C-alpha cells in the first residue's frame, strides 16, 4: 500500500518551506498531490520519489542535455 506524507513532512524532506509547496501546487511545478478533503493535501511517497528521481543528474552537462520536465 502506498504511503502518504503531509506537506509539512515533504517540506522537511526536501528542505523547502510549506509555502513553496503551496506555490508549486498552484503553478503545477511540484510533485503530484492528492486532495483528501477541502483543506487537506497529501503526497504519495512513491510519486515524490519519482519526481525527485526525474530531477537527479550526474553532472551539469547531463542536466543541460535533459529536456525540461
Protein Blocks (a to p, Z undefined) as FASTA:
>chain_A
ZZdddfklmmmmnopafklmmmmmmnopaccdddfbfkbccddfklmmmmmmmmgcfbfk
lmmmpccZZ
